[in-house]
Amino acid sequence: MNILITRTTVNEQTTDGCLYIDGQHVCDTAEATPTLLPKGTYSVVLFRCKKSKRKIAAVCSDGDKPPCEEQCRVCEATARRIEKLRKAEYYQLEKALKAQDNDNAADAEALKAYEKQVTEHTMAKIKEATKKRTPCPKITDGNGVWNTDDGKIVVGRYLLNGCVKHSGDIFERLYDRMEKALSRGHEVNITIQ
């Protein structure tokens, strides 16, 4: 099975394109421009992601193997660390709001400055934790590609730059086609132009 993705619209943040299977248009694609996969040919490996508990169609270079157990463990640990950081930020801000409610003389500007400081500190820690995660480029479903850092290709019907609709249904049909091709002993290759 040969999948072809042609990138039609490229701007600073998003890249949109079309996905073809054996020359027939199947759906549209959306990618985040900063994390685009380089043009070329890749193989597709299907597996179940432990972190997201979902079916994944991973895009691998010729020499690469599908995501290994260690890579999945790092990704899971990173997600847990980010969730802890977000909860800690929430509790700090909630505590500050309660303190302001108890003290009517508290300055609203000081509270805003504190919120900004806590949020910037948390975001810096999240960026540091994210660097440890190995990107897992994949074909997936979703509404769009905003704030992604893993080279994913979202499939669906074009809605606007970086956004698609009917993504879940289209991804399921595409995944089933790839699964059938692999079960019949065929390779699934993806070419990005």
N, C-alpha and C positions, 0 to 999 in steps of 0.2 A: 504494500500500500504506500503510495507516494503522496505526501501532503505538501502543498506549496502555499507559502504565505507571501503575498506581495504587499509591500508597504506603500500606501498611496498618499497619506497625509502625515507629514512630520512637522511638529512644532517644538517649542522649547520644553514642554512638559509631557506631551502625549504623542503617540504614533498610532495611526489607524491603518487598517489594511483589510485584505480579503483572504479567506482561506479556501483553497481548492483541493479537491481529492480527485486524482486522475483526470485533471483538466476541467472538472465540473465545480462551479461555485457552490459552496456549502453554507458559509456564514461569513460574518465580518469579525475583525479582531481589534483589540485595543492593547497597547503596551505603554509602559512608562519610558519616555525617551532617555532619562539618565541611566537606566539599567537595561537597555536593549541588548539582546543577544546579537553578536556579530553575524553578518550575512554568511551563509554557508549551509551545509547539510549536516543534520543531526539525526540520531536514532531516538525513538520514543520507547520508554519503559513504563509499564503500568504497575502500580502498587497501591497499598493503602497506607496513608500517612498517619503515623501514631499521634502527632501533635494535633492535627485538625480533625482526625477521625473521619477522613474522607478519601474517596478514590482520587488518585493523582495520576496524571499522564506526564511523567518527568521527561525533559528534553536533555539528552546527554550527548556530549561530543563523542567522536569515534573511539578515542582512547579511554574515555571515562566509563566507569561502571555505574549502575544505578545507585541512588543514595544508599549508603551503607548504614548499619546499625549505629555506629559511632556518630555519624553526621546527624542522624535522627535524634540521638540522645542530646547532642549539643543544642539542636533546634528546640527540643522540648524544654531543656533547662533554661534556655534564654527566654522562652515564652513565660515560664514560671517566674523568673527574676523580674521581667518587665511588669508582670501583674502585681508582684509584691511592691515594686516601686510606685506604681499607680495608686495602690491602696494606701501606702504610707503617705503619699502626697495628699490624698483625699482626707485622711484623718488629721493631718497637720492643719489643713485649711478649715476643716470643720471645727477643730479646737479653737482656731483664731476667731472664727465667726461667733462661737459661743462666748468667748472672752469679750468681744465687742458688744454683744447683746447685754452682758452683765455690766459693762462699763459704757454708759451713754456718752461719756466724754471722749471715747476713743476716736481717733482721727480716721476718717474713711480713706483718705489718701495713703496713710501709713499701712492700712490693711491691703489696699491695692498693690502697694510696693512689695509687701510681704508675699502676697499671692504670686506676683511676678517672679520674685526671687526663688520661691519654692518650686514653681513650675520650671524655671530655667535650670535649676539644680537637678530636678528629676529628669528633664529631657537630656541633659548632659550624661547622666548615668545610663539612660535608656540607649543613647547612641553608642556608648562604650560597650554595653552588653550586646548590642546588635552586631558590633564588629566581630564578635567571636563566632557568630552564626555563619555557617557556610550557605551561600545562596543555593536555592533549589529551583532552577528555572523549570516552569511547567506550563502546560496548557490547562486552563481551569475555567470555572465559571465565576461570576461576580458582576457587580454593577459597573465597576470602573477600575482604573489603575492608579488613582490618587494615593499618595503616601505609601507606595510599594517599593521594596528594595531588593526583590528577588528575581527579577527578569521574567515575571510571569506573563503569559499571553492569555488574555481574557477573550472568550468567544461569545458571540451572540449576534443580534441584529443591531446595526449602527443606529445610535440615538443622537449623539453629539460627540465632539472630540473627547476621547478618553472614556466614553461611556457607551455601554451596549444594553440592550433589553432582551428578554426571553433567553437569558444566558443559561439558566439551569437546564431547561429542556434541550437546548442545542448541545450543551456539553454532554448530557446523558446519551444522546443519539450518537455523537462523535465518539465517545468513550466505548459504546457498544460496538461500533464499526471497527475501532482499533482492536478491541478485545477479540472479536471474531477473526480478524485478519491474523492476529498472533496465534490464536488457537488452531488455525489452519496451517501454521508453519511459515507464514509470510513475515517478512520484516516490515516494520512501520518506520518510514523515514520521513523527515520533515526538512524541506528546503526553504530557507528564508532569503528573499530577494529585496 
